[in-house]
Amino acid sequence: MALEDPFISSELYFWARDKTGSSSEIDYCITRKGRIYPIEVKSGKTGTLRALRVYMEEKKPLFAIRFWEGELSFHDTILSIPLYMTGEAGRLIDEVYEMVSKNFDNA
């Protein structure tokens, strides 16, 4: 919510799928410039992204976001942002969107 305009009321969302034997949950879903992005927050450098992959398979976003203790990277349609760079998330999301959407248009 810190990425949003402080003068516009905003909501914080999450996503959950309750299928028998296959439930999944995404920590947060945000909107930025009219686009929806799933976000996972991990406390360490490891951890599975199973729910994030399930969401991506079902909803087909251009990319997803992970906040974690590791390095800044963009790999396999996941933008991984170190926790200390949270304040730069809006700029990073916009830059990756521009890069991905250009590559998507050229495909």
C-alpha positions in Angstrom: 0.0 0.0 0.0 3.0 2.3 0.5 3.4 2.3 -3.3 0.0 3.9 -3.8 -1.0 7.5 -4.0 -1.6 8.6 -0.4 -4.6 10.8 -1.5 -6.4 7.8 -3.1 -8.1 5.2 -0.9 -6.7 1.8 -1.7 -7.3 -1.7 -0.6 -5.0 -4.6 0.0 -6.0 -8.0 -1.5 -4.9 -11.6 -1.4 -5.8 -14.6 -3.5 -6.8 -18.1 -2.3 -7.9 -21.2 -4.2 -9.6 -23.9 -2.2 -9.6 -27.0 -4.3 -9.8 -30.3 -2.6 -6.2 -31.5 -2.1 -4.7 -28.4 -3.8 -5.3 -25.2 -1.9 -3.1 -22.2 -2.7 -2.7 -18.7 -1.3 -0.9 -15.6 -2.5 0.2 -13.2 0.2 -0.9 -10.0 -1.7 -2.4 -8.9 -4.9 -1.8 -5.3 -5.9 -2.8 -3.1 -8.8 -0.4 -0.8 -10.4 -1.4 1.3 -13.4 -4.4 -0.8 -14.0 -2.5 -4.1 -13.9 -2.8 -6.8 -11.2 0.4 -8.3 -9.7 0.6 -11.3 -7.3 3.2 -10.8 -4.5 4.8 -13.4 -2.3 6.9 -12.3 0.7 9.6 -14.8 1.9 11.6 -14.4 5.1 14.7 -16.2 3.8 16.6 -16.9 0.6 14.9 -20.2 0.1 11.3 -21.4 -0.1 9.0 -22.7 -2.7 6.8 -20.5 -4.9 4.2 -23.2 -5.5 1.2 -21.0 -4.8 2.7 -18.2 -7.0 3.2 -20.7 -9.8 -0.4 -22.0 -9.5 -1.7 -18.4 -9.6 0.4 -17.7 -12.7 -0.8 -20.8 -14.4 -4.4 -19.9 -13.8 -4.4 -16.1 -14.2 -1.6 -15.6 -16.7 -0.1 -12.3 -15.5 3.0 -11.0 -17.4 5.1 -11.6 -14.3 4.9 -12.0 -10.5 6.8 -10.4 -7.6 8.6 -11.9 -4.7 10.1 -9.9 -1.8 12.9 -11.8 -0.1 16.3 -11.6 1.5 18.1 -12.6 -1.8 19.4 -10.5 -4.6 17.5 -8.4 -7.2 16.7 -10.6 -10.2 14.2 -11.3 -12.9 14.1 -14.9 -13.8 11.3 -17.2 -15.1 8.7 -14.4 -15.0 9.3 -13.6 -11.4 10.7 -10.3 -10.3 12.6 -10.9 -7.0 13.1 -7.8 -5.0 15.3 -7.7 -1.9 13.5 -6.6 1.3 15.8 -3.6 1.6 14.7 -2.4 -1.9 11.0 -2.4 -1.1 10.9 1.4 -1.5 12.0 1.0 -5.1 9.4 -1.6 -6.0 7.1 0.7 -8.0 10.0 1.8 -10.3 11.2 -1.8 -10.6 7.8 -3.1 -11.5 7.3 -0.4 -14.1 10.7 -1.1 -15.7 10.1 -4.9 -15.8 6.7 -4.3 -17.2 8.1 -2.2 -20.1 10.8 -4.8 -20.8 8.4 -7.8 -20.7 5.6 -6.1 -22.7 8.0 -5.1 -25.5 9.3 -8.7 -25.7 5.7 -10.0 -25.6 4.7 -7.6 -28.4 7.7 -8.7 -30.6 6.9 -12.5 -30.1 
